Amino acid sequence: MTFSIDHDSPIPAFDQISMQIDGLIRSGLLEPGTELPSIRRLSQDLNVSTGTVRHAYAELESRGLIITSPGRAARVAPKSKMSCDVLAAIQCLVEAARKKNVDLNATQSVLTTMWSMR
């Protein structure tokens, strides 16, 4: 599994890390029980502090997506994957937005607006 950080992005590095892992988990590409890289290894790979990775992992754990315990590798929590119908709807949205040349920021904005209207 490969992660990347845009050090010039206004999005904090811990958010970039947690968003990438979140997406991989919810899409099912990281299955329950899968071990994540150690905090030290991921911080070295991404050239960020261990505190940054620790913050990202803490955020993911607070959302119930990963499980951490001292002395053990963090791992994907059970039942953290989205249901197939939700994933299919998201995939449909992505494909439609790409076909219509709607950029990611605009798509996210519309989705956020619609989500808050419920």
Summary of the structure (lengths in Angstrom):
residues: 118
radius of gyration: 15.6
end to end distance: 35.3
largest distance: 48.3
contacts: 291
relative contact order: 0.14
helix: 54%
strand: 4%
